[in-house]
């Protein structure tokens, strides 16, 4: 089943009036959505104003970061094989935040959703602030944290957050991360 915007169904409240409810898509539906559109990406792509999603190659280019005006970095693969840099690597011109996530379906990235979203929000509300969110390839761990940010701070549904990012970059969070993002989506809709 291919999803358009979001699947909407109608139920009745206790007095019989119709209420529209947005259904949370299945993992399979989300994967089908992720498989559409742009088939590739650059080392870094601007997916939201002043928010760049990228890979470790771009994150290691101090000149490229300086040229693009990046002053905040969120490393979603902190301390892993390809992403050993720390705040010292960037010096005093870049505010650095590391999330030690592994791109494995059984890794629980959800405890980092709110702290990462807060760091991204802080960067984007800093006058002239630009942030790079990256991991090794820039399609799973870092994409998951960017999606969580859009859901938490901009109240986008998971489907709308995916569609927004996919306009500018191909992403594909692993199944475990998709399930955790689905749970976040359900949790946020209850409030």
PyMOL commands that place a pseudoatom at each C-alpha (Angstrom):
pseudoatom trace, name=CA, resn=UNK, resi=1, chain=A, elem=C, hetatm=0, pos=[0.000, 0.000, 0.000]
pseudoatom trace, name=CA, resn=UNK, resi=2, chain=A, elem=C, hetatm=0, pos=[1.545, 3.300, -1.053]
pseudoatom trace, name=CA, resn=UNK, resi=3, chain=A, elem=C, hetatm=0, pos=[0.784, 6.209, 1.253]
pseudoatom trace, name=CA, resn=UNK, resi=4, chain=A, elem=C, hetatm=0, pos=[-0.054, 9.630, -0.050]
pseudoatom trace, name=CA, resn=UNK, resi=5, chain=A, elem=C, hetatm=0, pos=[0.016, 12.227, 2.704]
pseudoatom trace, name=CA, resn=UNK, resi=6, chain=A, elem=C, hetatm=0, pos=[-1.340, 10.295, 5.666]
pseudoatom trace, name=CA, resn=UNK, resi=7, chain=A, elem=C, hetatm=0, pos=[-4.124, 7.764, 6.088]
pseudoatom trace, name=CA, resn=UNK, resi=8, chain=A, elem=C, hetatm=0, pos=[-7.101, 9.314, 7.827]
pseudoatom trace, name=CA, resn=UNK, resi=9, chain=A, elem=C, hetatm=0, pos=[-9.975, 7.380, 9.281]
pseudoatom trace, name=CA, resn=UNK, resi=10, chain=A, elem=C, hetatm=0, pos=[-13.093, 8.518, 11.063]
pseudoatom trace, name=CA, resn=UNK, resi=11, chain=A, elem=C, hetatm=0, pos=[-14.436, 7.260, 14.354]
pseudoatom trace, name=CA, resn=UNK, resi=12, chain=A, elem=C, hetatm=0, pos=[-17.345, 8.455, 16.474]
pseudoatom trace, name=CA, resn=UNK, resi=13, chain=A, elem=C, hetatm=0, pos=[-17.042, 10.135, 19.847]
pseudoatom trace, name=CA, resn=UNK, resi=14, chain=A, elem=C, hetatm=0, pos=[-19.323, 9.260, 22.787]
pseudoatom trace, name=CA, resn=UNK, resi=15, chain=A, elem=C, hetatm=0, pos=[-22.092, 11.480, 21.375]
pseudoatom trace, name=CA, resn=UNK, resi=16, chain=A, elem=C, hetatm=0, pos=[-21.901, 10.023, 17.864]
pseudoatom trace, name=CA, resn=UNK, resi=17, chain=A, elem=C, hetatm=0, pos=[-20.028, 12.921, 16.185]
pseudoatom trace, name=CA, resn=UNK, resi=18, chain=A, elem=C, hetatm=0, pos=[-17.344, 11.928, 13.662]
pseudoatom trace, name=CA, resn=UNK, resi=19, chain=A, elem=C, hetatm=0, pos=[-13.749, 12.486, 14.735]
pseudoatom trace, name=CA, resn=UNK, resi=20, chain=A, elem=C, hetatm=0, pos=[-10.913, 12.290, 12.224]
pseudoatom trace, name=CA, resn=UNK, resi=21, chain=A, elem=C, hetatm=0, pos=[-7.893, 10.328, 13.425]
pseudoatom trace, name=CA, resn=UNK, resi=22, chain=A, elem=C, hetatm=0, pos=[-4.592, 10.013, 11.645]
pseudoatom trace, name=CA, resn=UNK, resi=23, chain=A, elem=C, hetatm=0, pos=[-3.400, 6.443, 11.573]
pseudoatom trace, name=CA, resn=UNK, resi=24, chain=A, elem=C, hetatm=0, pos=[0.192, 5.655, 12.381]
pseudoatom trace, name=CA, resn=UNK, resi=25, chain=A, elem=C, hetatm=0, pos=[1.677, 3.905, 9.354]
pseudoatom trace, name=CA, resn=UNK, resi=26, chain=A, elem=C, hetatm=0, pos=[3.235, 0.467, 9.623]
pseudoatom trace, name=CA, resn=UNK, resi=27, chain=A, elem=C, hetatm=0, pos=[6.996, -0.066, 9.316]
pseudoatom trace, name=CA, resn=UNK, resi=28, chain=A, elem=C, hetatm=0, pos=[6.374, -1.533, 5.841]
pseudoatom trace, name=CA, resn=UNK, resi=29, chain=A, elem=C, hetatm=0, pos=[4.445, 1.622, 4.815]
pseudoatom trace, name=CA, resn=UNK, resi=30, chain=A, elem=C, hetatm=0, pos=[7.262, 3.800, 6.138]
pseudoatom trace, name=CA, resn=UNK, resi=31, chain=A, elem=C, hetatm=0, pos=[9.869, 1.781, 4.227]
pseudoatom trace, name=CA, resn=UNK, resi=32, chain=A, elem=C, hetatm=0, pos=[7.827, 2.139, 1.026]
pseudoatom trace, name=CA, resn=UNK, resi=33, chain=A, elem=C, hetatm=0, pos=[7.704, 5.900, 1.592]
pseudoatom trace, name=CA, resn=UNK, resi=34, chain=A, elem=C, hetatm=0, pos=[11.462, 5.989, 2.227]
pseudoatom trace, name=CA, resn=UNK, resi=35, chain=A, elem=C, hetatm=0, pos=[12.073, 4.097, -1.036]
pseudoatom trace, name=CA, resn=UNK, resi=36, chain=A, elem=C, hetatm=0, pos=[10.456, 6.857, -3.108]
pseudoatom trace, name=CA, resn=UNK, resi=37, chain=A, elem=C, hetatm=0, pos=[11.987, 10.012, -4.546]
pseudoatom trace, name=CA, resn=UNK, resi=38, chain=A, elem=C, hetatm=0, pos=[15.591, 11.121, -4.622]
pseudoatom trace, name=CA, resn=UNK, resi=39, chain=A, elem=C, hetatm=0, pos=[17.848, 8.046, -4.922]
pseudoatom trace, name=CA, resn=UNK, resi=40, chain=A, elem=C, hetatm=0, pos=[21.100, 9.632, -3.717]
pseudoatom trace, name=CA, resn=UNK, resi=41, chain=A, elem=C, hetatm=0, pos=[22.541, 12.356, -1.550]
pseudoatom trace, name=CA, resn=UNK, resi=42, chain=A, elem=C, hetatm=0, pos=[25.593, 14.608, -1.218]
pseudoatom trace, name=CA, resn=UNK, resi=43, chain=A, elem=C, hetatm=0, pos=[28.104, 14.665, 1.616]
pseudoatom trace, name=CA, resn=UNK, resi=44, chain=A, elem=C, hetatm=0, pos=[25.745, 17.222, 3.222]
pseudoatom trace, name=CA, resn=UNK, resi=45, chain=A, elem=C, hetatm=0, pos=[22.299, 18.497, 2.262]
pseudoatom trace, name=CA, resn=UNK, resi=46, chain=A, elem=C, hetatm=0, pos=[20.264, 21.323, 3.788]
pseudoatom trace, name=CA, resn=UNK, resi=47, chain=A, elem=C, hetatm=0, pos=[17.028, 19.577, 4.801]
pseudoatom trace, name=CA, resn=UNK, resi=48, chain=A, elem=C, hetatm=0, pos=[15.511, 22.408, 6.861]
pseudoatom trace, name=CA, resn=UNK, resi=49, chain=A, elem=C, hetatm=0, pos=[16.606, 26.062, 6.992]
pseudoatom trace, name=CA, resn=UNK, resi=50, chain=A, elem=C, hetatm=0, pos=[20.190, 26.092, 8.381]
pseudoatom trace, name=CA, resn=UNK, resi=51, chain=A, elem=C, hetatm=0, pos=[19.963, 22.382, 9.267]
pseudoatom trace, name=CA, resn=UNK, resi=52, chain=A, elem=C, hetatm=0, pos=[22.302, 20.145, 7.273]
pseudoatom trace, name=CA, resn=UNK, resi=53, chain=A, elem=C, hetatm=0, pos=[22.223, 16.366, 7.276]
pseudoatom trace, name=CA, resn=UNK, resi=54, chain=A, elem=C, hetatm=0, pos=[25.467, 14.701, 6.228]
pseudoatom trace, name=CA, resn=UNK, resi=55, chain=A, elem=C, hetatm=0, pos=[28.192, 12.112, 6.518]
pseudoatom trace, name=CA, resn=UNK, resi=56, chain=A, elem=C, hetatm=0, pos=[31.520, 11.775, 8.314]
pseudoatom trace, name=CA, resn=UNK, resi=57, chain=A, elem=C, hetatm=0, pos=[33.463, 12.881, 5.210]
pseudoatom trace, name=CA, resn=UNK, resi=58, chain=A, elem=C, hetatm=0, pos=[31.877, 16.330, 5.331]
pseudoatom trace, name=CA, resn=UNK, resi=59, chain=A, elem=C, hetatm=0, pos=[32.126, 16.442, 9.140]
pseudoatom trace, name=CA, resn=UNK, resi=60, chain=A, elem=C, hetatm=0, pos=[35.910, 15.965, 8.839]
pseudoatom trace, name=CA, resn=UNK, resi=61, chain=A, elem=C, hetatm=0, pos=[36.334, 18.866, 6.404]
pseudoatom trace, name=CA, resn=UNK, resi=62, chain=A, elem=C, hetatm=0, pos=[37.046, 21.811, 8.687]
pseudoatom trace, name=CA, resn=UNK, resi=63, chain=A, elem=C, hetatm=0, pos=[37.409, 24.050, 5.625]
pseudoatom trace, name=CA, resn=UNK, resi=64, chain=A, elem=C, hetatm=0, pos=[34.066, 22.885, 4.190]
pseudoatom trace, name=CA, resn=UNK, resi=65, chain=A, elem=C, hetatm=0, pos=[32.356, 23.447, 7.533]
pseudoatom trace, name=CA, resn=UNK, resi=66, chain=A, elem=C, hetatm=0, pos=[33.852, 26.927, 7.829]
pseudoatom trace, name=CA, resn=UNK, resi=67, chain=A, elem=C, hetatm=0, pos=[32.891, 27.754, 4.233]
pseudoatom trace, name=CA, resn=UNK, resi=68, chain=A, elem=C, hetatm=0, pos=[29.254, 26.759, 4.882]
pseudoatom trace, name=CA, resn=UNK, resi=69, chain=A, elem=C, hetatm=0, pos=[29.162, 28.644, 8.185]
pseudoatom trace, name=CA, resn=UNK, resi=70, chain=A, elem=C, hetatm=0, pos=[28.487, 25.563, 10.333]
pseudoatom trace, name=CA, resn=UNK, resi=71, chain=A, elem=C, hetatm=0, pos=[28.842, 26.510, 13.998]
pseudoatom trace, name=CA, resn=UNK, resi=72, chain=A, elem=C, hetatm=0, pos=[27.141, 23.494, 15.632]
pseudoatom trace, name=CA, resn=UNK, resi=73, chain=A, elem=C, hetatm=0, pos=[27.715, 19.782, 15.052]
pseudoatom trace, name=CA, resn=UNK, resi=74, chain=A, elem=C, hetatm=0, pos=[25.622, 16.889, 16.283]
pseudoatom trace, name=CA, resn=UNK, resi=75, chain=A, elem=C, hetatm=0, pos=[27.507, 13.634, 15.710]
pseudoatom trace, name=CA, resn=UNK, resi=76, chain=A, elem=C, hetatm=0, pos=[25.023, 10.742, 15.888]
pseudoatom trace, name=CA, resn=UNK, resi=77, chain=A, elem=C, hetatm=0, pos=[27.863, 8.196, 15.727]
pseudoatom trace, name=CA, resn=UNK, resi=78, chain=A, elem=C, hetatm=0, pos=[30.132, 9.653, 18.430]
pseudoatom trace, name=CA, resn=UNK, resi=79, chain=A, elem=C, hetatm=0, pos=[32.962, 7.325, 19.368]
pseudoatom trace, name=CA, resn=UNK, resi=80, chain=A, elem=C, hetatm=0, pos=[32.182, 4.711, 16.701]
pseudoatom trace, name=CA, resn=UNK, resi=81, chain=A, elem=C, hetatm=0, pos=[34.536, 3.406, 14.017]
pseudoatom trace, name=CA, resn=UNK, resi=82, chain=A, elem=C, hetatm=0, pos=[34.407, 6.340, 11.576]
pseudoatom trace, name=CA, resn=UNK, resi=83, chain=A, elem=C, hetatm=0, pos=[33.460, 9.117, 13.940]
pseudoatom trace, name=CA, resn=UNK, resi=84, chain=A, elem=C, hetatm=0, pos=[36.141, 9.530, 16.584]
pseudoatom trace, name=CA, resn=UNK, resi=85, chain=A, elem=C, hetatm=0, pos=[36.285, 13.325, 16.538]
pseudoatom trace, name=CA, resn=UNK, resi=86, chain=A, elem=C, hetatm=0, pos=[35.390, 15.234, 19.651]
pseudoatom trace, name=CA, resn=UNK, resi=87, chain=A, elem=C, hetatm=0, pos=[34.939, 18.871, 20.550]
pseudoatom trace, name=CA, resn=UNK, resi=88, chain=A, elem=C, hetatm=0, pos=[38.743, 19.339, 20.466]
pseudoatom trace, name=CA, resn=UNK, resi=89, chain=A, elem=C, hetatm=0, pos=[38.806, 18.370, 16.768]
pseudoatom trace, name=CA, resn=UNK, resi=90, chain=A, elem=C, hetatm=0, pos=[36.703, 21.447, 15.933]
pseudoatom trace, name=CA, resn=UNK, resi=91, chain=A, elem=C, hetatm=0, pos=[38.252, 23.935, 18.347]
pseudoatom trace, name=CA, resn=UNK, resi=92, chain=A, elem=C, hetatm=0, pos=[36.302, 26.787, 19.866]
pseudoatom trace, name=CA, resn=UNK, resi=93, chain=A, elem=C, hetatm=0, pos=[34.390, 27.884, 16.759]
pseudoatom trace, name=CA, resn=UNK, resi=94, chain=A, elem=C, hetatm=0, pos=[31.990, 24.927, 16.720]
pseudoatom trace, name=CA, resn=UNK, resi=95, chain=A, elem=C, hetatm=0, pos=[29.647, 23.792, 19.478]
pseudoatom trace, name=CA, resn=UNK, resi=96, chain=A, elem=C, hetatm=0, pos=[29.811, 19.976, 19.460]
pseudoatom trace, name=CA, resn=UNK, resi=97, chain=A, elem=C, hetatm=0, pos=[27.393, 17.367, 20.813]
pseudoatom trace, name=CA, resn=UNK, resi=98, chain=A, elem=C, hetatm=0, pos=[28.041, 13.635, 20.491]
pseudoatom trace, name=CA, resn=UNK, resi=99, chain=A, elem=C, hetatm=0, pos=[25.476, 10.822, 20.587]
pseudoatom trace, name=CA, resn=UNK, resi=100, chain=A, elem=C, hetatm=0, pos=[27.100, 7.360, 20.852]
pseudoatom trace, name=CA, resn=UNK, resi=101, chain=A, elem=C, hetatm=0, pos=[24.565, 5.540, 18.666]
pseudoatom trace, name=CA, resn=UNK, resi=102, chain=A, elem=C, hetatm=0, pos=[25.172, 2.358, 16.691]
pseudoatom trace, name=CA, resn=UNK, resi=103, chain=A, elem=C, hetatm=0, pos=[23.297, 1.737, 13.436]
pseudoatom trace, name=CA, resn=UNK, resi=104, chain=A, elem=C, hetatm=0, pos=[21.749, -1.526, 14.589]
pseudoatom trace, name=CA, resn=UNK, resi=105, chain=A, elem=C, hetatm=0, pos=[18.010, -2.289, 14.676]
pseudoatom trace, name=CA, resn=UNK, resi=106, chain=A, elem=C, hetatm=0, pos=[18.261, -3.372, 18.334]
pseudoatom trace, name=CA, resn=UNK, resi=107, chain=A, elem=C, hetatm=0, pos=[20.070, -0.177, 19.446]
pseudoatom trace, name=CA, resn=UNK, resi=108, chain=A, elem=C, hetatm=0, pos=[17.764, 2.110, 21.447]
pseudoatom trace, name=CA, resn=UNK, resi=109, chain=A, elem=C, hetatm=0, pos=[18.297, 5.590, 20.011]
pseudoatom trace, name=CA, resn=UNK, resi=110, chain=A, elem=C, hetatm=0, pos=[15.062, 6.934, 21.565]
pseudoatom trace, name=CA, resn=UNK, resi=111, chain=A, elem=C, hetatm=0, pos=[16.716, 8.123, 24.838]
pseudoatom trace, name=CA, resn=UNK, resi=112, chain=A, elem=C, hetatm=0, pos=[18.618, 10.636, 22.667]
pseudoatom trace, name=CA, resn=UNK, resi=113, chain=A, elem=C, hetatm=0, pos=[15.579, 12.045, 20.796]
pseudoatom trace, name=CA, resn=UNK, resi=114, chain=A, elem=C, hetatm=0, pos=[14.864, 14.911, 23.193]
pseudoatom trace, name=CA, resn=UNK, resi=115, chain=A, elem=C, hetatm=0, pos=[18.456, 15.921, 24.034]
pseudoatom trace, name=CA, resn=UNK, resi=116, chain=A, elem=C, hetatm=0, pos=[19.406, 15.883, 20.328]
pseudoatom trace, name=CA, resn=UNK, resi=117, chain=A, elem=C, hetatm=0, pos=[16.271, 17.858, 19.406]
pseudoatom trace, name=CA, resn=UNK, resi=118, chain=A, elem=C, hetatm=0, pos=[17.096, 20.395, 22.112]
pseudoatom trace, name=CA, resn=UNK, resi=119, chain=A, elem=C, hetatm=0, pos=[20.672, 20.780, 20.802]
pseudoatom trace, name=CA, resn=UNK, resi=120, chain=A, elem=C, hetatm=0, pos=[19.411, 21.251, 17.222]
pseudoatom trace, name=CA, resn=UNK, resi=121, chain=A, elem=C, hetatm=0, pos=[16.811, 23.770, 18.404]
pseudoatom trace, name=CA, resn=UNK, resi=122, chain=A, elem=C, hetatm=0, pos=[19.439, 25.684, 20.391]
pseudoatom trace, name=CA, resn=UNK, resi=123, chain=A, elem=C, hetatm=0, pos=[21.673, 25.840, 17.297]
pseudoatom trace, name=CA, resn=UNK, resi=124, chain=A, elem=C, hetatm=0, pos=[18.875, 27.042, 15.029]
pseudoatom trace, name=CA, resn=UNK, resi=125, chain=A, elem=C, hetatm=0, pos=[17.717, 29.715, 17.475]
pseudoatom trace, name=CA, resn=UNK, resi=126, chain=A, elem=C, hetatm=0, pos=[21.261, 31.080, 17.833]
pseudoatom trace, name=CA, resn=UNK, resi=127, chain=A, elem=C, hetatm=0, pos=[21.519, 34.178, 15.604]
pseudoatom trace, name=CA, resn=UNK, resi=128, chain=A, elem=C, hetatm=0, pos=[23.132, 33.035, 12.350]
pseudoatom trace, name=CA, resn=UNK, resi=129, chain=A, elem=C, hetatm=0, pos=[23.359, 29.465, 13.675]
pseudoatom trace, name=CA, resn=UNK, resi=130, chain=A, elem=C, hetatm=0, pos=[23.859, 26.560, 11.275]
pseudoatom trace, name=CA, resn=UNK, resi=131, chain=A, elem=C, hetatm=0, pos=[24.081, 22.936, 12.311]
pseudoatom trace, name=CA, resn=UNK, resi=132, chain=A, elem=C, hetatm=0, pos=[25.392, 19.759, 10.727]
pseudoatom trace, name=CA, resn=UNK, resi=133, chain=A, elem=C, hetatm=0, pos=[23.820, 16.550, 12.017]
pseudoatom trace, name=CA, resn=UNK, resi=134, chain=A, elem=C, hetatm=0, pos=[25.871, 13.596, 10.830]
pseudoatom trace, name=CA, resn=UNK, resi=135, chain=A, elem=C, hetatm=0, pos=[26.772, 9.968, 11.346]
pseudoatom trace, name=CA, resn=UNK, resi=136, chain=A, elem=C, hetatm=0, pos=[28.902, 7.707, 9.145]
pseudoatom trace, name=CA, resn=UNK, resi=137, chain=A, elem=C, hetatm=0, pos=[26.748, 7.936, 5.982]
pseudoatom trace, name=CA, resn=UNK, resi=138, chain=A, elem=C, hetatm=0, pos=[24.023, 10.385, 6.997]
pseudoatom trace, name=CA, resn=UNK, resi=139, chain=A, elem=C, hetatm=0, pos=[20.981, 8.243, 6.250]
pseudoatom trace, name=CA, resn=UNK, resi=140, chain=A, elem=C, hetatm=0, pos=[20.026, 6.304, 9.412]
pseudoatom trace, name=CA, resn=UNK, resi=141, chain=A, elem=C, hetatm=0, pos=[21.237, 7.519, 12.838]
pseudoatom trace, name=CA, resn=UNK, resi=142, chain=A, elem=C, hetatm=0, pos=[21.528, 11.219, 12.013]
pseudoatom trace, name=CA, resn=UNK, resi=143, chain=A, elem=C, hetatm=0, pos=[18.361, 11.117, 9.900]
pseudoatom trace, name=CA, resn=UNK, resi=144, chain=A, elem=C, hetatm=0, pos=[16.471, 9.585, 12.839]
pseudoatom trace, name=CA, resn=UNK, resi=145, chain=A, elem=C, hetatm=0, pos=[17.558, 12.425, 15.125]
pseudoatom trace, name=CA, resn=UNK, resi=146, chain=A, elem=C, hetatm=0, pos=[16.595, 15.061, 12.535]
pseudoatom trace, name=CA, resn=UNK, resi=147, chain=A, elem=C, hetatm=0, pos=[13.172, 13.424, 12.107]
pseudoatom trace, name=CA, resn=UNK, resi=148, chain=A, elem=C, hetatm=0, pos=[12.706, 13.401, 15.894]
pseudoatom trace, name=CA, resn=UNK, resi=149, chain=A, elem=C, hetatm=0, pos=[13.612, 17.112, 16.008]
pseudoatom trace, name=CA, resn=UNK, resi=150, chain=A, elem=C, hetatm=0, pos=[11.023, 17.975, 13.336]
pseudoatom trace, name=CA, resn=UNK, resi=151, chain=A, elem=C, hetatm=0, pos=[8.404, 15.956, 15.195]
pseudoatom trace, name=CA, resn=UNK, resi=152, chain=A, elem=C, hetatm=0, pos=[9.189, 17.389, 18.645]
pseudoatom trace, name=CA, resn=UNK, resi=153, chain=A, elem=C, hetatm=0, pos=[9.810, 21.056, 17.828]
pseudoatom trace, name=CA, resn=UNK, resi=154, chain=A, elem=C, hetatm=0, pos=[7.772, 21.553, 14.650]
pseudoatom trace, name=CA, resn=UNK, resi=155, chain=A, elem=C, hetatm=0, pos=[4.922, 19.138, 15.475]
pseudoatom trace, name=CA, resn=UNK, resi=156, chain=A, elem=C, hetatm=0, pos=[5.244, 17.276, 12.172]
pseudoatom trace, name=CA, resn=UNK, resi=157, chain=A, elem=C, hetatm=0, pos=[3.914, 13.746, 12.006]
pseudoatom trace, name=CA, resn=UNK, resi=158, chain=A, elem=C, hetatm=0, pos=[6.522, 11.091, 11.226]
pseudoatom trace, name=CA, resn=UNK, resi=159, chain=A, elem=C, hetatm=0, pos=[5.222, 10.810, 7.643]
pseudoatom trace, name=CA, resn=UNK, resi=160, chain=A, elem=C, hetatm=0, pos=[5.379, 14.590, 7.120]
pseudoatom trace, name=CA, resn=UNK, resi=161, chain=A, elem=C, hetatm=0, pos=[8.883, 14.758, 8.667]
pseudoatom trace, name=CA, resn=UNK, resi=162, chain=A, elem=C, hetatm=0, pos=[10.093, 12.007, 6.302]
pseudoatom trace, name=CA, resn=UNK, resi=163, chain=A, elem=C, hetatm=0, pos=[8.509, 13.743, 3.308]
pseudoatom trace, name=CA, resn=UNK, resi=164, chain=A, elem=C, hetatm=0, pos=[10.107, 17.056, 4.319]
pseudoatom trace, name=CA, resn=UNK, resi=165, chain=A, elem=C, hetatm=0, pos=[13.631, 15.632, 4.636]
pseudoatom trace, name=CA, resn=UNK, resi=166, chain=A, elem=C, hetatm=0, pos=[13.272, 13.467, 1.510]
pseudoatom trace, name=CA, resn=UNK, resi=167, chain=A, elem=C, hetatm=0, pos=[12.681, 16.571, -0.597]
pseudoatom trace, name=CA, resn=UNK, resi=168, chain=A, elem=C, hetatm=0, pos=[16.402, 17.285, -0.134]
pseudoatom trace, name=CA, resn=UNK, resi=169, chain=A, elem=C, hetatm=0, pos=[18.153, 14.034, 0.844]
pseudoatom trace, name=CA, resn=UNK, resi=170, chain=A, elem=C, hetatm=0, pos=[17.688, 10.283, 0.537]
pseudoatom trace, name=CA, resn=UNK, resi=171, chain=A, elem=C, hetatm=0, pos=[17.369, 8.760, 4.018]
pseudoatom trace, name=CA, resn=UNK, resi=172, chain=A, elem=C, hetatm=0, pos=[16.660, 5.279, 5.310]
pseudoatom trace, name=CA, resn=UNK, resi=173, chain=A, elem=C, hetatm=0, pos=[16.616, 4.779, 9.106]
pseudoatom trace, name=CA, resn=UNK, resi=174, chain=A, elem=C, hetatm=0, pos=[16.922, 1.113, 10.056]
pseudoatom trace, name=CA, resn=UNK, resi=175, chain=A, elem=C, hetatm=0, pos=[13.782, -0.808, 11.103]
pseudoatom trace, name=CA, resn=UNK, resi=176, chain=A, elem=C, hetatm=0, pos=[14.498, -0.493, 14.820]
pseudoatom trace, name=CA, resn=UNK, resi=177, chain=A, elem=C, hetatm=0, pos=[14.865, 3.288, 14.540]
pseudoatom trace, name=CA, resn=UNK, resi=178, chain=A, elem=C, hetatm=0, pos=[11.695, 3.497, 12.431]
pseudoatom trace, name=CA, resn=UNK, resi=179, chain=A, elem=C, hetatm=0, pos=[9.820, 1.618, 15.137]
pseudoatom trace, name=CA, resn=UNK, resi=180, chain=A, elem=C, hetatm=0, pos=[11.168, 3.973, 17.819]
pseudoatom trace, name=CA, resn=UNK, resi=181, chain=A, elem=C, hetatm=0, pos=[10.192, 6.999, 15.687]
pseudoatom trace, name=CA, resn=UNK, resi=182, chain=A, elem=C, hetatm=0, pos=[6.738, 5.453, 15.223]
pseudoatom trace, name=CA, resn=UNK, resi=183, chain=A, elem=C, hetatm=0, pos=[6.425, 5.175, 19.000]
pseudoatom trace, name=CA, resn=UNK, resi=184, chain=A, elem=C, hetatm=0, pos=[7.492, 8.834, 19.349]
pseudoatom trace, name=CA, resn=UNK, resi=185, chain=A, elem=C, hetatm=0, pos=[4.869, 9.787, 16.752]
pseudoatom trace, name=CA, resn=UNK, resi=186, chain=A, elem=C, hetatm=0, pos=[2.151, 7.966, 18.725]
pseudoatom trace, name=CA, resn=UNK, resi=187, chain=A, elem=C, hetatm=0, pos=[3.339, 9.515, 22.003]
pseudoatom trace, name=CA, resn=UNK, resi=188, chain=A, elem=C, hetatm=0, pos=[3.414, 13.055, 20.573]
pseudoatom trace, name=CA, resn=UNK, resi=189, chain=A, elem=C, hetatm=0, pos=[-0.091, 12.733, 19.091]
pseudoatom trace, name=CA, resn=UNK, resi=190, chain=A, elem=C, hetatm=0, pos=[-1.511, 11.890, 22.527]
pseudoatom trace, name=CA, resn=UNK, resi=191, chain=A, elem=C, hetatm=0, pos=[-0.550, 15.346, 23.837]
for i in range(1, 191): cmd.bond("trace and resi %d" % i, "trace and resi %d" % (i + 1))
show_as sticks, trace
zoom trace
